[in-house]
Amino acid sequence: MTELIEEILSCGYHGPVNVEKREEIVRAVVLHAILRLLPLLSQLREGLKLYGLADLMSQYPNICQPLFVPGVEVKADADFVFAACNPEFSEKGSNKEQVEVSAMNHLQDFLQELEECELPEVGDYPGHLSPSTFMQWLTGQGHIPVLPEEKRNFTVFVQFNHTCHIQYVVHTVCYPIVAACSNTIRLPVQHMQTYTEFKQVITEAFHLLGQAFHQV
């Protein structure tokens, strides 16, 4: 987060930049983006009205979509999501790195499993978990970027937390920290050592907690 302080402040947020203020920071970033784009979109809409295109777009959205979006929106698959992941590994050859590599292997297996069969809804919490909805959880978008440059630069940063037992002393499980504004997920590897544990923690975090972070 410290690497993003300048960008966060440029969005009009002037409070302390830390995890505890995550929601306020996200709101400021989203508001900044909306306020910047609204005048441009309004101008575009007024221009379209001059030629009657706004009404045509409302009546025939599927036909008009290719006029504004180059290509067809494609949902992200397992290969794209995993290829976009950029893990921040510890020192090569260290025990921490071995644990982190194992976690990334679990992530790849998990995405492949989602590709073959979406995980169903859990209890009263709606929504099937697939590679595209998983990516939407992490980044805010579930489709592959359309523009070549955006696609080339699209990255999901994967971080690893090895010290939750020190941070939170006695607890049963931690869930990942997800920051969609920076395309980052932080995995509590102490609770995800086997694939079964990894799958359970990730699935519970997605269905039950959304982008919140908890430990119990």
Secondary structure, 3 states (H helix, E strand, C coil): CHHHHHHHHHCCCCCCCCHHHHHHHHHHHHHHHHHHHHHHHHHHHHHHHHCCHHHHHHHCHHHHHHHHCCCCCCECCHHHHHHHEEECCCCCCCHHHHHHHHHHHHHHHHHHHHHHCCECCECCECCCECHHHHHHHHHCCCECCCCHHHHHHCCEEEEEECCHHHHCCCCCCECCEEEHHHCEEEEEHHHCCCHHHHHHHHHHHHHHHCCCCCEC
